[in-house]
Amino acid sequence: MKLSINQLKYLKSLHGRKYRQKYHNFIVEGTKMAAEVLAAGNLEVESIVAVPDWLDANSRLVEKSNAPVSPVAEGELKKISLLSTPNQVLLVVKQPDWHFEKNEVETSLSLYLDDIRDPGNLGTILRIADWFGIGWVFCSPGSVEALSPKVVQASMGAFLRVKCFELDFDELKSHLPGLPVYGMVLDGASIFDEKPNTPAIIAIGNESRGLSAEIQSKLTHRISIPKGIGGGAESLNAAVATGIVCAVAMNT
Amino acid sequence: MKLSINQLKYLKSLHGRKYRQKYHNFIVEGTKMAAEVLAAGNLEVESIVAVPDWLDANSRLVEKSNAPVSPVAEGELKKISLLSTPNQVLLVVKQPDWHFEKNEVETSLSLYLDDIRDPGNLGTILRIADWFGIGWVFCSPGSVEALSPKVVQASMGAFLRVKCFELDFDELKSHLPGLPVYGMVLDGASIFDEKPNTPAIIAIGNESRGLSAEIQSKLTHRISIPKGIGGGAESLNAAVATGIVCAVAMNT
């Protein structure tokens, strides 16, 4: 129940972006999320590395996946795990190839993320999109990698359902020139007065700098979350702001 | 411009909860937050450890604080910093002694956090409270420490303005038996239909288990953030959920 040196080397290499891009795959860890990936069945699983107990408990899902299985001891799994808590399973999963579908986006509420850098924030934003049934999240080129381990972990499985990939803002606009773009800024109209109506794109800016001047110049609506009386903070966390604007857009 | 061995030892000890509690202080790092603490002037600063450039640029604030100053080289500061990016200043700050003020809480919207464990979440929740002008955040005994370095960092200075401390739920209720308590649960009424009116307490549960059965039995209102059509996520992040309910309570 040991991994070969080559297996170990290969699995460890996938902790780095370079090799995830080279092999076009990514790592999913943790019993719950691994079971969810196998049950969903929409992403190709390249291999399952797990302790025998987990394989027994999930034998039907494992069989259904048709993926090669490496049973390993827990100590062996620890060598390749990025989780701090004891882990039972690690999947290598092929990266999904999402493609822009004009007819879907032009009838939906979608998100455009301008230079989000923190993987926890991107994962949390994908989880928000997943909760509200938002199917498309576009990231500006150079944003944090959408399938890095920390994003995958924070997304709580949202990467199975939310289509997230890099797309230049101008290219997105060129596909859908008439679609309103609501940008989150600090000096816009209240989201409660000027709430984003579907279909539209909501643009969220970088954690410290907000939306770039270039994207700001192309917005159709500038919107803000009103600060409370006596409020002292300079801004809200990017994922929290995204959650608030999505909740208001979908519910009021 | 070196710290003595005893200074180094003392400052490093404050990375641990045990010594922060013993000395009743905590650490604030980073140029912006340090300047904010000195400018606010409401917390006692025990010492300032900073590079000469930072001390020069902030000489008025430093003087006003009357705190002992240790000028150090950047390499020396690195030895005691928990930040990953180059740091210029570290403050040792006395912990504030907030006390429950019935007349304030009984006219306000306040938060009760039941067993929040992730420091990033608590810091983000304090930042949310700060943004919306919510002055009181109570934490159940055993929650993550409100002045741990990661909470302080994520709060973006909110610890200067938001009164946050441990308080047993029953004790809070005993002070204000008539105050409505809105609890965030997965099967409650929509926050848009049954929005929390000031004065009230909004209770938020633990990241994985939600509100404890005991606190749930004492709620006056059970509320939820409505899931979108086709939404797949099982839940929202605790800080995101807090942001959404606060935004709706304060604005609609």
Chai-1 contact restraints between the chains, C-beta under 6 A:
chainA,res_idxA,chainB,res_idxB,connection_type,confidence,min_distance_angstrom,max_distance_angstrom,comment,restraint_id
A,T124,B,N237,contact,1.0,0.0,6.0,A-B,restraint_1
A,R127,B,A233,contact,1.0,0.0,6.0,A-B,restraint_2
A,D130,B,G232,contact,1.0,0.0,6.0,A-B,restraint_3
A,D130,B,A233,contact,1.0,0.0,6.0,A-B,restraint_4
A,W131,B,K227,contact,1.0,0.0,6.0,A-B,restraint_5
A,W131,B,G231,contact,1.0,0.0,6.0,A-B,restraint_6
A,W131,B,A233,contact,1.0,0.0,6.0,A-B,restraint_7
A,W131,B,L236,contact,1.0,0.0,6.0,A-B,restraint_8
A,F132,B,G228,contact,1.0,0.0,6.0,A-B,restraint_9
A,F132,B,G231,contact,1.0,0.0,6.0,A-B,restraint_10
A,G133,B,G228,contact,1.0,0.0,6.0,A-B,restraint_11
A,G133,B,I229,contact,1.0,0.0,6.0,A-B,restraint_12
A,G133,B,G230,contact,1.0,0.0,6.0,A-B,restraint_13
A,G133,B,G231,contact,1.0,0.0,6.0,A-B,restraint_14
A,R161,B,G232,contact,1.0,0.0,6.0,A-B,restraint_15
A,F192,B,N251,contact,1.0,0.0,6.0,A-B,restraint_16
A,P226,B,N251,contact,1.0,0.0,6.0,A-B,restraint_17
A,K227,B,W131,contact,1.0,0.0,6.0,A-B,restraint_18
A,G228,B,F132,contact,1.0,0.0,6.0,A-B,restraint_19
A,G228,B,G133,contact,1.0,0.0,6.0,A-B,restraint_20
A,G228,B,M250,contact,1.0,0.0,6.0,A-B,restraint_21
A,I229,B,G133,contact,1.0,0.0,6.0,A-B,restraint_22
A,G230,B,G133,contact,1.0,0.0,6.0,A-B,restraint_23
A,G231,B,W131,contact,1.0,0.0,6.0,A-B,restraint_24
A,G231,B,F132,contact,1.0,0.0,6.0,A-B,restraint_25
A,G231,B,G133,contact,1.0,0.0,6.0,A-B,restraint_26
A,G232,B,D130,contact,1.0,0.0,6.0,A-B,restraint_27
A,G232,B,R161,contact,1.0,0.0,6.0,A-B,restraint_28
A,A233,B,R127,contact,1.0,0.0,6.0,A-B,restraint_29
A,A233,B,D130,contact,1.0,0.0,6.0,A-B,restraint_30
A,A233,B,W131,contact,1.0,0.0,6.0,A-B,restraint_31
A,L236,B,W131,contact,1.0,0.0,6.0,A-B,restraint_32
A,N237,B,T124,contact,1.0,0.0,6.0,A-B,restraint_33
A,V240,B,V240,contact,1.0,0.0,6.0,A-B,restraint_34
A,V240,B,G243,contact,1.0,0.0,6.0,A-B,restraint_35
A,G243,B,V240,contact,1.0,0.0,6.0,A-B,restraint_36
A,G243,B,G243,contact,1.0,0.0,6.0,A-B,restraint_37
A,G243,B,I244,contact,1.0,0.0,6.0,A-B,restraint_38
A,I244,B,G243,contact,1.0,0.0,6.0,A-B,restraint_39
A,I244,B,I244,contact,1.0,0.0,6.0,A-B,restraint_40
A,I244,B,A247,contact,1.0,0.0,6.0,A-B,restraint_41
A,A247,B,I244,contact,1.0,0.0,6.0,A-B,restraint_42
A,M250,B,G228,contact,1.0,0.0,6.0,A-B,restraint_43
A,N251,B,F192,contact,1.0,0.0,6.0,A-B,restraint_44
A,N251,B,P226,contact,1.0,0.0,6.0,A-B,restraint_45
